[in-house]
Amino acid sequence: MGRIKTKRIKRVTHKLIEENKGKFKDDFNNNKELVNESASIPSKKIRNIIAGYVTRLTKSKTK
């Protein structure tokens, strides 16, 4: 069982993916740096959750 993402996490993630089409890959560390550059997220935990969700979405789109 995974953790449930809140509406805020999903909204921010989809907005970031829409703004940065093609930049995000299926590598968590790369996505973490891109999220850090493109959005001002106050906490490391939230940034990592968003980067993980971005990674999950990009992996599912490439399959």
HTML snippet that shows the backbone in 3Dmol.js (N, CA, C, O; Angstrom):
<script src="https://3Dmol.org/build/3Dmol-min.js"></script>
<div id="view" style="width:600px;height:400px;position:relative"></div>
<script>
const pdb = `
ATOM      1  N   MET A   1       0.837  -1.175   0.000  1.00  0.00           N
ATOM      2  CA  MET A   1       0.000   0.000   0.000  1.00  0.00           C
ATOM      3  C   MET A   1       0.884   1.241   0.000  1.00  0.00           C
ATOM      4  O   MET A   1       1.898   1.300   0.696  1.00  0.00           O
ATOM      5  N   GLY A   2       0.486   2.216  -0.783  1.00  0.00           N
ATOM      6  CA  GLY A   2       1.250   3.454  -0.846  1.00  0.00           C
ATOM      7  C   GLY A   2       0.597   4.553  -0.038  1.00  0.00           C
ATOM      8  O   GLY A   2      -0.486   4.395   0.525  1.00  0.00           O
ATOM      9  N   ARG A   3       1.293   5.663  -0.004  1.00  0.00           N
ATOM     10  CA  ARG A   3       0.746   6.814   0.697  1.00  0.00           C
ATOM     11  C   ARG A   3      -0.209   7.556  -0.226  1.00  0.00           C
ATOM     12  O   ARG A   3       0.006   7.606  -1.437  1.00  0.00           O
ATOM     13  N   ILE A   4      -1.240   8.119   0.330  1.00  0.00           N
ATOM     14  CA  ILE A   4      -2.224   8.857  -0.448  1.00  0.00           C
ATOM     15  C   ILE A   4      -1.744  10.296  -0.591  1.00  0.00           C
ATOM     16  O   ILE A   4      -1.385  10.941   0.394  1.00  0.00           O
ATOM     17  N   LYS A   5      -1.741  10.795  -1.828  1.00  0.00           N
ATOM     18  CA  LYS A   5      -1.312  12.159  -2.104  1.00  0.00           C
ATOM     19  C   LYS A   5      -2.497  13.109  -1.931  1.00  0.00           C
ATOM     20  O   LYS A   5      -3.617  12.796  -2.336  1.00  0.00           O
ATOM     21  N   THR A   6      -2.243  14.261  -1.332  1.00  0.00           N
ATOM     22  CA  THR A   6      -3.308  15.236  -1.128  1.00  0.00           C
ATOM     23  C   THR A   6      -3.599  15.978  -2.431  1.00  0.00           C
ATOM     24  O   THR A   6      -2.832  15.898  -3.391  1.00  0.00           O
ATOM     25  N   LYS A   7      -4.714  16.696  -2.448  1.00  0.00           N
ATOM     26  CA  LYS A   7      -5.077  17.465  -3.642  1.00  0.00           C
ATOM     27  C   LYS A   7      -4.034  18.523  -3.946  1.00  0.00           C
ATOM     28  O   LYS A   7      -3.761  18.811  -5.111  1.00  0.00           O
ATOM     29  N   ARG A   8      -3.448  19.103  -2.908  1.00  0.00           N
ATOM     30  CA  ARG A   8      -2.436  20.143  -3.103  1.00  0.00           C
ATOM     31  C   ARG A   8      -1.205  19.565  -3.807  1.00  0.00           C
ATOM     32  O   ARG A   8      -0.675  20.180  -4.732  1.00  0.00           O
ATOM     33  N   ILE A   9      -0.753  18.399  -3.376  1.00  0.00           N
ATOM     34  CA  ILE A   9       0.413  17.754  -3.995  1.00  0.00           C
ATOM     35  C   ILE A   9       0.118  17.439  -5.459  1.00  0.00           C
ATOM     36  O   ILE A   9       0.942  17.699  -6.336  1.00  0.00           O
ATOM     37  N   LYS A  10      -1.060  16.879  -5.718  1.00  0.00           N
ATOM     38  CA  LYS A  10      -1.425  16.532  -7.091  1.00  0.00           C
ATOM     39  C   LYS A  10      -1.543  17.771  -7.973  1.00  0.00           C
ATOM     40  O   LYS A  10      -1.097  17.763  -9.121  1.00  0.00           O
ATOM     41  N   ARG A  11      -2.141  18.832  -7.442  1.00  0.00           N
ATOM     42  CA  ARG A  11      -2.316  20.063  -8.216  1.00  0.00           C
ATOM     43  C   ARG A  11      -0.973  20.684  -8.568  1.00  0.00           C
ATOM     44  O   ARG A  11      -0.750  21.065  -9.718  1.00  0.00           O
ATOM     45  N   VAL A  12      -0.083  20.790  -7.598  1.00  0.00           N
ATOM     46  CA  VAL A  12       1.226  21.382  -7.838  1.00  0.00           C
ATOM     47  C   VAL A  12       2.033  20.527  -8.812  1.00  0.00           C
ATOM     48  O   VAL A  12       2.705  21.056  -9.697  1.00  0.00           O
ATOM     49  N   THR A  13       1.968  19.228  -8.653  1.00  0.00           N
ATOM     50  CA  THR A  13       2.718  18.325  -9.524  1.00  0.00           C
ATOM     51  C   THR A  13       2.250  18.424 -10.967  1.00  0.00           C
ATOM     52  O   THR A  13       3.067  18.522 -11.883  1.00  0.00           O
ATOM     53  N   HIS A  14       0.953  18.399 -11.170  1.00  0.00           N
ATOM     54  CA  HIS A  14       0.427  18.495 -12.536  1.00  0.00           C
ATOM     55  C   HIS A  14       0.749  19.852 -13.154  1.00  0.00           C
ATOM     56  O   HIS A  14       0.997  19.938 -14.357  1.00  0.00           O
ATOM     57  N   LYS A  15       0.747  20.902 -12.355  1.00  0.00           N
ATOM     58  CA  LYS A  15       1.100  22.226 -12.849  1.00  0.00           C
ATOM     59  C   LYS A  15       2.572  22.274 -13.266  1.00  0.00           C
ATOM     60  O   LYS A  15       2.905  22.832 -14.312  1.00  0.00           O
ATOM     61  N   LEU A  16       3.449  21.689 -12.450  1.00  0.00           N
ATOM     62  CA  LEU A  16       4.876  21.654 -12.778  1.00  0.00           C
ATOM     63  C   LEU A  16       5.139  20.839 -14.038  1.00  0.00           C
ATOM     64  O   LEU A  16       5.959  21.227 -14.870  1.00  0.00           O
ATOM     65  N   ILE A  17       4.457  19.726 -14.178  1.00  0.00           N
ATOM     66  CA  ILE A  17       4.645  18.896 -15.376  1.00  0.00           C
ATOM     67  C   ILE A  17       4.172  19.648 -16.615  1.00  0.00           C
ATOM     68  O   ILE A  17       4.805  19.576 -17.668  1.00  0.00           O
ATOM     69  N   GLU A  18       3.067  20.364 -16.490  1.00  0.00           N
ATOM     70  CA  GLU A  18       2.531  21.126 -17.619  1.00  0.00           C
ATOM     71  C   GLU A  18       3.483  22.256 -18.015  1.00  0.00           C
ATOM     72  O   GLU A  18       3.687  22.505 -19.204  1.00  0.00           O
ATOM     73  N   GLU A  19       4.063  22.937 -17.033  1.00  0.00           N
ATOM     74  CA  GLU A  19       4.967  24.058 -17.310  1.00  0.00           C
ATOM     75  C   GLU A  19       6.308  23.590 -17.856  1.00  0.00           C
ATOM     76  O   GLU A  19       6.913  24.288 -18.669  1.00  0.00           O
ATOM     77  N   ASN A  20       6.785  22.431 -17.431  1.00  0.00           N
ATOM     78  CA  ASN A  20       8.112  21.948 -17.802  1.00  0.00           C
ATOM     79  C   ASN A  20       8.023  20.665 -18.615  1.00  0.00           C
ATOM     80  O   ASN A  20       8.631  19.657 -18.255  1.00  0.00           O
ATOM     81  N   LYS A  21       7.277  20.696 -19.695  1.00  0.00           N
ATOM     82  CA  LYS A  21       7.117  19.500 -20.521  1.00  0.00           C
ATOM     83  C   LYS A  21       8.467  19.046 -21.065  1.00  0.00           C
ATOM     84  O   LYS A  21       9.248  19.850 -21.572  1.00  0.00           O
ATOM     85  N   GLY A  22       8.725  17.765 -20.954  1.00  0.00           N
ATOM     86  CA  GLY A  22       9.941  17.195 -21.508  1.00  0.00           C
ATOM     87  C   GLY A  22      11.169  17.289 -20.622  1.00  0.00           C
ATOM     88  O   GLY A  22      12.162  16.615 -20.897  1.00  0.00           O
ATOM     89  N   LYS A  23      11.146  18.093 -19.576  1.00  0.00           N
ATOM     90  CA  LYS A  23      12.313  18.226 -18.707  1.00  0.00           C
ATOM     91  C   LYS A  23      12.391  17.098 -17.689  1.00  0.00           C
ATOM     92  O   LYS A  23      13.483  16.633 -17.362  1.00  0.00           O
ATOM     93  N   PHE A  24      11.257  16.659 -17.191  1.00  0.00           N
ATOM     94  CA  PHE A  24      11.244  15.627 -16.162  1.00  0.00           C
ATOM     95  C   PHE A  24      11.479  14.256 -16.784  1.00  0.00           C
ATOM     96  O   PHE A  24      10.898  13.923 -17.817  1.00  0.00           O
ATOM     97  N   LYS A  25      12.331  13.472 -16.150  1.00  0.00           N
ATOM     98  CA  LYS A  25      12.645  12.117 -16.602  1.00  0.00           C
ATOM     99  C   LYS A  25      12.201  11.131 -15.529  1.00  0.00           C
ATOM    100  O   LYS A  25      11.553  11.522 -14.559  1.00  0.00           O
ATOM    101  N   ASP A  26      12.536   9.884 -15.691  1.00  0.00           N
ATOM    102  CA  ASP A  26      12.153   8.877 -14.694  1.00  0.00           C
ATOM    103  C   ASP A  26      13.256   8.649 -13.662  1.00  0.00           C
ATOM    104  O   ASP A  26      13.408   7.542 -13.146  1.00  0.00           O
ATOM    105  N   ASP A  27      14.025   9.697 -13.361  1.00  0.00           N
ATOM    106  CA  ASP A  27      15.079   9.659 -12.348  1.00  0.00           C
ATOM    107  C   ASP A  27      14.704  10.593 -11.204  1.00  0.00           C
ATOM    108  O   ASP A  27      14.535  11.795 -11.409  1.00  0.00           O
ATOM    109  N   PHE A  28      14.573  10.042 -10.001  1.00  0.00           N
ATOM    110  CA  PHE A  28      14.113  10.820  -8.847  1.00  0.00           C
ATOM    111  C   PHE A  28      15.049  11.984  -8.529  1.00  0.00           C
ATOM    112  O   PHE A  28      14.580  13.099  -8.302  1.00  0.00           O
ATOM    113  N   ASN A  29      16.365  11.746  -8.507  1.00  0.00           N
ATOM    114  CA  ASN A  29      17.306  12.807  -8.134  1.00  0.00           C
ATOM    115  C   ASN A  29      17.291  13.957  -9.123  1.00  0.00           C
ATOM    116  O   ASN A  29      17.382  15.117  -8.722  1.00  0.00           O
ATOM    117  N   ASN A  30      17.178  13.659 -10.394  1.00  0.00           N
ATOM    118  CA  ASN A  30      17.077  14.702 -11.416  1.00  0.00           C
ATOM    119  C   ASN A  30      15.790  15.502 -11.230  1.00  0.00           C
ATOM    120  O   ASN A  30      15.802  16.731 -11.298  1.00  0.00           O
ATOM    121  N   ASN A  31      14.685  14.806 -10.997  1.00  0.00           N
ATOM    122  CA  ASN A  31      13.400  15.476 -10.801  1.00  0.00           C
ATOM    123  C   ASN A  31      13.399  16.325  -9.537  1.00  0.00           C
ATOM    124  O   ASN A  31      12.778  17.387  -9.503  1.00  0.00           O
ATOM    125  N   LYS A  32      14.093  15.861  -8.496  1.00  0.00           N
ATOM    126  CA  LYS A  32      14.172  16.615  -7.248  1.00  0.00           C
ATOM    127  C   LYS A  32      14.848  17.969  -7.480  1.00  0.00           C
ATOM    128  O   LYS A  32      14.397  18.988  -6.957  1.00  0.00           O
ATOM    129  N   GLU A  33      15.919  17.977  -8.259  1.00  0.00           N
ATOM    130  CA  GLU A  33      16.612  19.228  -8.564  1.00  0.00           C
ATOM    131  C   GLU A  33      15.746  20.142  -9.438  1.00  0.00           C
ATOM    132  O   GLU A  33      15.719  21.354  -9.226  1.00  0.00           O
ATOM    133  N   LEU A  34      15.048  19.575 -10.408  1.00  0.00           N
ATOM    134  CA  LEU A  34      14.179  20.380 -11.267  1.00  0.00           C
ATOM    135  C   LEU A  34      13.019  20.988 -10.489  1.00  0.00           C
ATOM    136  O   LEU A  34      12.650  22.138 -10.728  1.00  0.00           O
ATOM    137  N   VAL A  35      12.443  20.233  -9.565  1.00  0.00           N
ATOM    138  CA  VAL A  35      11.362  20.760  -8.724  1.00  0.00           C
ATOM    139  C   VAL A  35      11.889  21.886  -7.861  1.00  0.00           C
ATOM    140  O   VAL A  35      11.211  22.897  -7.677  1.00  0.00           O
ATOM    141  N   ASN A  36      13.090  21.726  -7.328  1.00  0.00           N
ATOM    142  CA  ASN A  36      13.697  22.743  -6.484  1.00  0.00           C
ATOM    143  C   ASN A  36      13.949  24.027  -7.266  1.00  0.00           C
ATOM    144  O   ASN A  36      13.780  25.119  -6.725  1.00  0.00           O
ATOM    145  N   GLU A  37      14.353  23.913  -8.539  1.00  0.00           N
ATOM    146  CA  GLU A  37      14.627  25.079  -9.369  1.00  0.00           C
ATOM    147  C   GLU A  37      13.350  25.781  -9.832  1.00  0.00           C
ATOM    148  O   GLU A  37      13.296  27.010  -9.875  1.00  0.00           O
ATOM    149  N   SER A  38      12.334  25.009 -10.175  1.00  0.00           N
ATOM    150  CA  SER A  38      11.159  25.600 -10.811  1.00  0.00           C
ATOM    151  C   SER A  38      10.072  26.050  -9.846  1.00  0.00           C
ATOM    152  O   SER A  38       9.163  26.776 -10.247  1.00  0.00           O
ATOM    153  N   ALA A  39      10.143  25.638  -8.582  1.00  0.00           N
ATOM    154  CA  ALA A  39       9.118  26.036  -7.618  1.00  0.00           C
ATOM    155  C   ALA A  39       9.783  26.332  -6.279  1.00  0.00           C
ATOM    156  O   ALA A  39      10.780  25.710  -5.912  1.00  0.00           O
ATOM    157  N   SER A  40       9.218  27.285  -5.566  1.00  0.00           N
ATOM    158  CA  SER A  40       9.746  27.602  -4.237  1.00  0.00           C
ATOM    159  C   SER A  40       8.936  26.824  -3.205  1.00  0.00           C
ATOM    160  O   SER A  40       7.875  27.265  -2.764  1.00  0.00           O
ATOM    161  N   ILE A  41       9.451  25.675  -2.837  1.00  0.00           N
ATOM    162  CA  ILE A  41       8.762  24.798  -1.892  1.00  0.00           C
ATOM    163  C   ILE A  41       9.495  24.897  -0.555  1.00  0.00           C
ATOM    164  O   ILE A  41      10.699  24.651  -0.489  1.00  0.00           O
ATOM    165  N   PRO A  42       8.781  25.254   0.506  1.00  0.00           N
ATOM    166  CA  PRO A  42       9.443  25.574   1.768  1.00  0.00           C
ATOM    167  C   PRO A  42      10.080  24.390   2.491  1.00  0.00           C
ATOM    168  O   PRO A  42      11.073  24.572   3.195  1.00  0.00           O
ATOM    169  N   SER A  43       9.543  23.199   2.340  1.00  0.00           N
ATOM    170  CA  SER A  43      10.095  22.094   3.114  1.00  0.00           C
ATOM    171  C   SER A  43      10.668  21.009   2.204  1.00  0.00           C
ATOM    172  O   SER A  43      10.196  20.786   1.089  1.00  0.00           O
ATOM    173  N   LYS A  44      11.690  20.349   2.715  1.00  0.00           N
ATOM    174  CA  LYS A  44      12.343  19.287   1.975  1.00  0.00           C
ATOM    175  C   LYS A  44      11.416  18.086   1.805  1.00  0.00           C
ATOM    176  O   LYS A  44      11.441  17.419   0.770  1.00  0.00           O
ATOM    177  N   LYS A  45      10.611  17.816   2.805  1.00  0.00           N
ATOM    178  CA  LYS A  45       9.708  16.668   2.752  1.00  0.00           C
ATOM    179  C   LYS A  45       8.676  16.829   1.636  1.00  0.00           C
ATOM    180  O   LYS A  45       8.431  15.889   0.879  1.00  0.00           O
ATOM    181  N   ILE A  46       8.071  18.013   1.531  1.00  0.00           N
ATOM    182  CA  ILE A  46       7.077  18.267   0.480  1.00  0.00           C
ATOM    183  C   ILE A  46       7.740  18.214  -0.892  1.00  0.00           C
ATOM    184  O   ILE A  46       7.165  17.678  -1.839  1.00  0.00           O
ATOM    185  N   ARG A  47       8.962  18.774  -1.004  1.00  0.00           N
ATOM    186  CA  ARG A  47       9.681  18.737  -2.275  1.00  0.00           C
ATOM    187  C   ARG A  47       9.930  17.303  -2.710  1.00  0.00           C
ATOM    188  O   ARG A  47       9.768  16.972  -3.884  1.00  0.00           O
ATOM    189  N   ASN A  48      10.326  16.446  -1.765  1.00  0.00           N
ATOM    190  CA  ASN A  48      10.588  15.053  -2.101  1.00  0.00           C
ATOM    191  C   ASN A  48       9.318  14.306  -2.470  1.00  0.00           C
ATOM    192  O   ASN A  48       9.344  13.440  -3.344  1.00  0.00           O
ATOM    193  N   ILE A  49       8.208  14.626  -1.818  1.00  0.00           N
ATOM    194  CA  ILE A  49       6.937  13.985  -2.163  1.00  0.00           C
ATOM    195  C   ILE A  49       6.529  14.375  -3.583  1.00  0.00           C
ATOM    196  O   ILE A  49       6.090  13.529  -4.361  1.00  0.00           O
ATOM    197  N   ILE A  50       6.675  15.661  -3.917  1.00  0.00           N
ATOM    198  CA  ILE A  50       6.326  16.131  -5.267  1.00  0.00           C
ATOM    199  C   ILE A  50       7.252  15.500  -6.300  1.00  0.00           C
ATOM    200  O   ILE A  50       6.794  15.062  -7.356  1.00  0.00           O
ATOM    201  N   ALA A  51       8.542  15.450  -6.008  1.00  0.00           N
ATOM    202  CA  ALA A  51       9.495  14.850  -6.950  1.00  0.00           C
ATOM    203  C   ALA A  51       9.202  13.365  -7.148  1.00  0.00           C
ATOM    204  O   ALA A  51       9.323  12.851  -8.261  1.00  0.00           O
ATOM    205  N   GLY A  52       8.823  12.684  -6.092  1.00  0.00           N
ATOM    206  CA  GLY A  52       8.474  11.270  -6.212  1.00  0.00           C
ATOM    207  C   GLY A  52       7.229  11.054  -7.036  1.00  0.00           C
ATOM    208  O   GLY A  52       7.147  10.099  -7.808  1.00  0.00           O
ATOM    209  N   TYR A  53       6.259  11.934  -6.880  1.00  0.00           N
ATOM    210  CA  TYR A  53       5.022  11.821  -7.654  1.00  0.00           C
ATOM    211  C   TYR A  53       5.286  12.140  -9.125  1.00  0.00           C
ATOM    212  O   TYR A  53       4.716  11.505 -10.012  1.00  0.00           O
ATOM    213  N   VAL A  54       6.151  13.123  -9.381  1.00  0.00           N
ATOM    214  CA  VAL A  54       6.538  13.435 -10.762  1.00  0.00           C
ATOM    215  C   VAL A  54       7.211  12.216 -11.395  1.00  0.00           C
ATOM    216  O   VAL A  54       6.918  11.859 -12.537  1.00  0.00           O
ATOM    217  N   THR A  55       8.104  11.588 -10.652  1.00  0.00           N
ATOM    218  CA  THR A  55       8.800  10.407 -11.151  1.00  0.00           C
ATOM    219  C   THR A  55       7.820   9.286 -11.455  1.00  0.00           C
ATOM    220  O   THR A  55       7.925   8.613 -12.481  1.00  0.00           O
ATOM    221  N   ARG A  56       6.876   9.093 -10.562  1.00  0.00           N
ATOM    222  CA  ARG A  56       5.874   8.038 -10.757  1.00  0.00           C
ATOM    223  C   ARG A  56       5.031   8.302 -11.998  1.00  0.00           C
ATOM    224  O   ARG A  56       4.747   7.382 -12.765  1.00  0.00           O
ATOM    225  N   LEU A  57       4.631   9.559 -12.197  1.00  0.00           N
ATOM    226  CA  LEU A  57       3.807   9.891 -13.358  1.00  0.00           C
ATOM    227  C   LEU A  57       4.588   9.757 -14.661  1.00  0.00           C
ATOM    228  O   LEU A  57       4.053   9.272 -15.658  1.00  0.00           O
ATOM    229  N   THR A  58       5.851  10.184 -14.658  1.00  0.00           N
ATOM    230  CA  THR A  58       6.642  10.080 -15.893  1.00  0.00           C
ATOM    231  C   THR A  58       6.954   8.625 -16.214  1.00  0.00           C
ATOM    232  O   THR A  58       7.016   8.264 -17.389  1.00  0.00           O
ATOM    233  N   LYS A  59       7.150   7.779 -15.208  1.00  0.00           N
ATOM    234  CA  LYS A  59       7.384   6.357 -15.473  1.00  0.00           C
ATOM    235  C   LYS A  59       6.136   5.704 -16.051  1.00  0.00           C
ATOM    236  O   LYS A  59       6.237   4.853 -16.935  1.00  0.00           O
ATOM    237  N   SER A  60       4.966   6.090 -15.566  1.00  0.00           N
ATOM    238  CA  SER A  60       3.743   5.468 -16.061  1.00  0.00           C
ATOM    239  C   SER A  60       3.406   5.950 -17.471  1.00  0.00           C
ATOM    240  O   SER A  60       2.763   5.222 -18.227  1.00  0.00           O
ATOM    241  N   LYS A  61       3.828   7.159 -17.838  1.00  0.00           N
ATOM    242  CA  LYS A  61       3.565   7.658 -19.193  1.00  0.00           C
ATOM    243  C   LYS A  61       4.486   7.039 -20.222  1.00  0.00           C
ATOM    244  O   LYS A  61       4.122   6.938 -21.394  1.00  0.00           O
ATOM    245  N   THR A  62       5.681   6.621 -19.807  1.00  0.00           N
ATOM    246  CA  THR A  62       6.627   6.041 -20.761  1.00  0.00           C
ATOM    247  C   THR A  62       6.337   4.579 -21.036  1.00  0.00           C
ATOM    248  O   THR A  62       6.833   4.042 -22.027  1.00  0.00           O
ATOM    249  N   LYS A  63       5.567   3.923 -20.213  1.00  0.00           N
ATOM    250  CA  LYS A  63       5.277   2.504 -20.422  1.00  0.00           C
ATOM    251  C   LYS A  63       4.257   2.288 -21.488  1.00  0.00           C
ATOM    252  O   LYS A  63       3.905   1.146 -21.783  1.00  0.00           O
TER     253      LYS A  63
END
`;
const viewer = $3Dmol.createViewer("view");
viewer.addModel(pdb, "pdb");
viewer.setStyle({}, {cartoon: {color: "spectrum"}});
viewer.zoomTo();
viewer.render();
</script>
